[in-house]
């Protein structure tokens, strides 16, 4: 009986060390960020669909303002691409990015695909916003993900 107790305590200690190691190394890092700017006039069908969504207060995505959209020549799309690296032995689930809006930003298009980043891998994540034609591309990006059901957030700034 004494040997079983000692073995059980040793297994408990080994388990706690393993769980502690996994928890302390469960991180995702940003390797690179890029942005592509496209004038809204190059995508008139998409812009018209977004105009209708804003007018009916039914935006599929995140609306930053409730003001109706003006002429198509006043807007542009910024598409941010973030390269993430999962440094852990666990999969990062429900990975998504949210752009912190600035004055002049209209909306962020929805990305309804559930994304996961496999253990010890690299992957790309994207976000597209509609903004005023005169706005710069510097934005704060909030990347959120779950490991073991625990939420984590990375805040990073794209600046060019």
Rosetta blueprint (number, residue, H / E / L):
1 X L
2 X H
3 X H
4 X H
5 X H
6 X H
7 X H
8 X H
9 X H
10 X H
11 X H
12 X H
13 X H
14 X H
15 X H
16 X H
17 X H
18 X H
19 X H
20 X H
21 X H
22 X H
23 X H
24 X H
25 X L
26 X L
27 X L
28 X E
29 X E
30 X E
31 X E
32 X E
33 X E
34 X E
35 X E
36 X E
37 X E
38 X E
39 X E
40 X H
41 X H
42 X H
43 X L
44 X H
45 X H
46 X H
47 X H
48 X H
49 X H
50 X H
51 X H
52 X H
53 X H
54 X H
55 X H
56 X L
57 X L
58 X L
59 X L
60 X L
61 X E
62 X E
63 X E
64 X L
65 X L
66 X L
67 X L
68 X L
69 X L
70 X L
71 X L
72 X H
73 X H
74 X H
75 X E
76 X E
77 X E
78 X E
79 X E
80 X E
81 X E
82 X E
83 X E
84 X E
85 X E
86 X E
87 X L
88 X L
89 X L
90 X L
91 X L
92 X E
93 X E
94 X E
95 X E
96 X E
97 X E
98 X E
99 X E
100 X L
101 X L
102 X L
103 X L
104 X L
105 X E
106 X E
107 X E
108 X E
109 X E
110 X L
111 X L
112 X L
113 X L
114 X L
115 X L
116 X L
117 X E
118 X L
119 X L
120 X L
121 X L
122 X E
123 X E
124 X E
125 X E
126 X E
127 X E
128 X E
129 X E
130 X E
131 X E
132 X E
133 X L
134 X L
135 X L
136 X L
137 X L
138 X L
139 X E
140 X E
141 X E
142 X E
143 X E
144 X E
145 X E
146 X E
147 X E
148 X L
149 X L
150 X E
151 X E
152 X E
153 X E
154 X E
155 X E
156 X E
157 X E
158 X E
159 X L
160 X L
